[in-house]
Amino acid sequence: MNTLKAFSEKEHAYHAYQARQNFLREQQSIQLEFDDLRAEVEQARADAEQERAAKEQERAAKEQERAAKEQEWVAKEQARADAEQERAAKDEALAEIARLKRLLADQPEPSDPETRS
């Protein structure tokens, strides 16, 4: 009976050992799967951050382009205003010249100083 009891204890120990090994393998598989999922999540976060950064960079480039166009428009508008001001000054000068010519034409001719008295 001693032999049977020893054999039974060894079998029981073997089954306990096998159960522990199965549990450890299962835990290791769970841990590996968890690590894979964590890596996928981290990769997805990195991809999302990279995409967000690219969109932000694109938005900044568009904003810079818009600002450049606005600055160009302001420069053209200033040039147009300068030309308009120059034209107005020229028209004013021409009007003054025409007025002075009319004044000269309306004045009587000065007579000779010898024939005056």
Backbone as numpy.savetxt, mean C-alpha at the origin, in Angstrom:
# Nx Ny Nz CAx CAy CAz Cx Cy Cz
2.11 -77.16 40.11 1.30 -75.99 40.11 2.17 -74.74 40.11
3.30 -74.90 40.71 4.26 -73.81 40.73 4.63 -73.39 39.32
4.84 -74.35 38.47 5.22 -74.08 37.09 4.08 -73.37 36.38
2.89 -73.83 36.59 1.74 -73.22 35.96 1.55 -71.78 36.44
1.76 -71.55 37.74 1.63 -70.21 38.28 2.72 -69.31 37.70
3.93 -69.79 37.60 5.04 -69.01 37.04 4.76 -68.69 35.58
4.27 -69.70 34.85 3.95 -69.48 33.45 2.84 -68.44 33.34
1.83 -68.51 34.18 0.72 -67.57 34.15 1.19 -66.15 34.48
2.09 -66.02 35.46 2.62 -64.70 35.81 3.45 -64.12 34.66
4.23 -64.98 34.01 5.03 -64.51 32.87 4.11 -64.08 31.73
3.05 -64.85 31.49 2.11 -64.49 30.43 1.42 -63.17 30.77
1.05 -63.04 32.03 0.42 -61.80 32.47 1.37 -60.61 32.30
2.63 -60.79 32.67 3.64 -59.74 32.52 3.86 -59.42 31.04
3.87 -60.46 30.21 4.05 -60.25 28.78 2.89 -59.43 28.20
1.66 -59.77 28.60 0.50 -59.03 28.11 0.53 -57.58 28.60
0.97 -57.40 29.84 1.08 -56.04 30.37 2.14 -55.26 29.57
3.26 -55.93 29.29 4.33 -55.30 28.49 3.80 -54.94 27.10
3.10 -55.88 26.46 2.54 -55.64 25.13 1.53 -54.49 25.18
0.72 -54.43 26.21 -0.27 -53.36 26.34 0.45 -52.01 26.47
1.53 -51.98 27.29 2.30 -50.73 27.43 2.92 -50.34 26.10
3.48 -51.28 25.37 4.09 -50.98 24.07 3.04 -50.47 23.08
1.88 -51.12 23.06 0.80 -50.66 22.17 0.36 -49.24 22.54
0.22 -49.00 23.86 -0.16 -47.67 24.32 0.88 -46.64 23.89
2.17 -46.96 24.06 3.24 -46.02 23.68 3.24 -45.77 22.17
3.04 -46.82 21.38 2.98 -46.63 19.92 1.80 -45.73 19.55
0.65 -45.98 20.19 -0.53 -45.18 19.92 -0.29 -43.72 20.32
0.31 -43.51 21.47 0.62 -42.15 21.92 1.59 -41.46 20.96
2.59 -42.23 20.50 3.55 -41.66 19.57 2.86 -41.30 18.25
1.96 -42.14 17.77 1.21 -41.84 16.54 0.36 -40.59 16.74
-0.29 -40.49 17.90 -1.11 -39.31 18.19 -0.23 -38.06 18.22
0.93 -38.17 18.87 1.84 -37.02 18.96 2.33 -36.60 17.57
2.70 -37.58 16.73 3.16 -37.27 15.37 2.05 -36.60 14.57
0.82 -37.10 14.69 -0.29 -36.51 13.97 -0.55 -35.09 14.48
-0.46 -34.92 15.80 -0.64 -33.59 16.39 0.45 -32.64 15.89
1.68 -33.10 15.84 2.79 -32.27 15.34 2.58 -31.90 13.88
2.10 -32.86 13.07 1.82 -32.57 11.66 0.73 -31.51 11.53
-0.33 -31.65 12.32 -1.42 -30.67 12.28 -0.93 -29.30 12.73
-0.11 -29.28 13.77 0.43 -28.00 14.25 1.29 -27.35 13.15
2.10 -28.16 12.46 2.93 -27.62 11.38 2.05 -27.08 10.25
0.97 -27.78 9.93 0.06 -27.31 8.89 -0.57 -25.97 9.29
-0.98 -25.86 10.55 -1.59 -24.62 11.03 -0.57 -23.49 10.97
0.64 -23.75 11.40 1.69 -22.73 11.36 1.99 -22.31 9.92
2.01 -23.28 9.01 2.24 -22.97 7.61 1.10 -22.13 7.05
-0.13 -22.48 7.42 -1.30 -21.71 6.96 -1.23 -20.29 7.50
-0.83 -20.14 8.76 -0.68 -18.80 9.33 0.39 -18.01 8.59
1.51 -18.66 8.32 2.60 -17.99 7.61 2.15 -17.58 6.21
1.42 -18.47 5.53 0.91 -18.14 4.20 -0.05 -16.96 4.25
-0.94 -16.98 5.25 -1.90 -15.89 5.39 -1.18 -14.57 5.68
-0.17 -14.62 6.52 0.59 -13.41 6.85 1.34 -12.90 5.61
1.88 -13.82 4.85 2.60 -13.43 3.64 1.63 -12.80 2.63
0.45 -13.38 2.51 -0.56 -12.84 1.60 -1.01 -11.45 2.07
-1.19 -11.30 3.39 -1.59 -10.00 3.94 -0.50 -8.96 3.68
0.75 -9.36 3.85 1.86 -8.44 3.59 1.91 -8.05 2.11
1.67 -9.00 1.23 1.67 -8.71 -0.20 0.54 -7.74 -0.55
-0.64 -7.96 0.04 -1.77 -7.06 -0.22 -1.47 -5.67 0.32
-0.85 -5.61 1.48 -0.51 -4.31 2.06 0.51 -3.59 1.19
1.47 -4.33 0.68 2.48 -3.74 -0.21 1.82 -3.24 -1.49
0.89 -4.02 -2.03 0.17 -3.62 -3.25 -0.66 -2.36 -2.98
-1.31 -2.32 -1.82 -2.11 -1.16 -1.45 -1.23 0.08 -1.32
-0.05 -0.10 -0.72 0.87 1.03 -0.56 1.37 1.52 -1.92
1.63 0.58 -2.83 2.07 0.97 -4.17 0.97 1.74 -4.90
-0.28 1.29 -4.77 -1.39 2.00 -5.41 -1.56 3.38 -4.80
-1.41 3.47 -3.49 -1.53 4.77 -2.82 -0.42 5.71 -3.29
0.78 5.17 -3.44 1.90 5.99 -3.91 1.65 6.44 -5.35
1.12 5.56 -6.17 0.80 5.90 -7.56 -0.28 6.98 -7.61
-1.30 6.83 -6.74 -2.37 7.82 -6.69 -1.81 9.18 -6.26
-0.92 9.17 -5.28 -0.32 10.43 -4.81 0.52 11.07 -5.91
1.24 10.26 -6.67 2.05 10.79 -7.77 1.15 11.42 -8.84
0.04 10.75 -9.16 -0.89 11.29 -10.15 -1.50 12.60 -9.65
-1.84 12.62 -8.37 -2.42 13.84 -7.80 -1.41 14.98 -7.84
-0.16 14.66 -7.53 0.89 15.67 -7.56 1.08 16.18 -9.00
1.04 15.28 -9.97 1.16 15.67 -11.37 0.00 16.57 -11.77
-1.22 16.22 -11.32 -2.39 17.03 -11.63 -2.24 18.42 -11.02
-1.75 18.49 -9.78 -1.57 19.78 -9.11 -0.55 20.62 -9.88
0.53 19.99 -10.35 1.55 20.72 -11.11 0.95 21.25 -12.42
0.16 20.44 -13.11 -0.47 20.89 -14.36 -1.45 22.03 -14.09
-2.21 21.89 -13.01 -3.18 22.93 -12.65 -2.45 24.23 -12.32
-1.32 24.14 -11.63 -0.53 25.32 -11.30 0.01 25.96 -12.58
0.50 25.13 -13.51 1.01 25.66 -14.78 -0.12 26.35 -15.55
-1.31 25.75 -15.54 -2.45 26.36 -16.23 -2.82 27.69 -15.57
-2.80 27.72 -14.25 -3.13 28.96 -13.54 -2.08 30.04 -13.82
-0.82 29.64 -13.88 0.25 30.59 -14.19 0.07 31.16 -15.60
-0.26 30.28 -16.56 -0.47 30.73 -17.94 -1.67 31.67 -18.01
-2.73 31.34 -17.28 -3.92 32.18 -17.26 -3.60 33.55 -16.66
-2.81 33.55 -15.59 -2.43 34.80 -14.95 -1.56 35.65 -15.90
-0.65 34.98 -16.59 0.21 35.68 -17.55 -0.62 36.27 -18.70
-1.60 35.50 -19.18 -2.47 35.98 -20.25 -3.30 37.18 -19.78
-3.79 37.10 -18.54 -4.57 38.20 -18.00 -3.70 39.46 -17.86
-2.47 39.29 -17.41 -1.56 40.43 -17.28 -1.26 41.03 -18.65
-1.09 40.18 -19.65 -0.83 40.65 -21.01 -2.03 41.41 -21.55
-3.25 40.86 -21.34 -4.47 41.54 -21.78 -4.62 42.90 -21.09
-4.30 42.94 -19.80 -4.38 44.18 -19.06 -3.39 45.20 -19.61
-2.17 44.75 -19.92 -1.16 45.65 -20.48 -1.60 46.16 -21.85
-2.16 45.28 -22.68 -2.65 45.69 -24.00 -3.80 46.69 -23.87
-4.68 46.48 -22.91 -5.79 47.41 -22.69 -5.26 48.77 -22.24
-4.25 48.77 -21.40 -3.65 50.03 -20.94 -3.00 50.76 -22.11
-2.30 50.02 -22.97 -1.67 50.63 -24.15 -2.75 51.24 -25.05
-3.84 50.52 -25.28 -4.93 51.02 -26.12 -5.54 52.28 -25.51
-5.72 52.32 -24.19 -6.27 53.49 -23.52 -5.35 54.70 -23.69
-4.03 54.45 -23.51 -3.06 55.54 -23.65 -3.03 56.07 -25.09
-3.17 55.15 -26.05 -3.19 55.57 -27.46 -4.41 56.45 -27.73
-5.56 56.09 -27.17 -6.77 56.89 -27.36 -6.60 58.26 -26.72
-5.99 58.33 -25.57 -5.76 59.61 -24.92 -4.86 60.50 -25.77
-3.84 59.88 -26.35 -2.93 60.64 -27.21 -3.65 61.11 -28.47
-4.50 60.28 -29.01 -5.21 60.64 -30.23 -6.22 61.76 -29.95
-6.78 61.81 -28.77 -7.77 62.83 -28.43 -7.13 64.18 -28.07
-5.87 64.22 -27.76 -5.21 65.48 -27.40 -4.98 66.31 -28.65
-5.17 67.62 -28.52 -4.88 68.48 -29.68 -3.38 68.52 -29.93
-3.03 68.75 -31.16 -1.62 68.83 -31.53 -1.02 70.07 -30.90
0.11 69.95 -30.31 0.72 71.18 -29.78 1.15 72.05 -30.93
0.87 73.31 -30.81 1.26 74.23 -31.89 2.68 74.71 -31.68
3.21 75.28 -32.75 4.60 75.77 -32.68 4.68 76.87 -31.65
5.72 76.92 -30.89 5.84 78.00 -29.89 6.00 79.36 -30.58
6.44 79.39 -31.75 6.62 80.66 -32.45 5.28 81.22 -32.87
4.33 80.35 -33.19 3.04 80.86 -33.67 2.11 81.09 -32.52
2.47 80.83 -31.41 1.63 80.96 -30.24 1.52 82.40 -29.89
1.64 83.25 -29.68 1.41 84.57 -29.18 1.00 85.50 -30.20
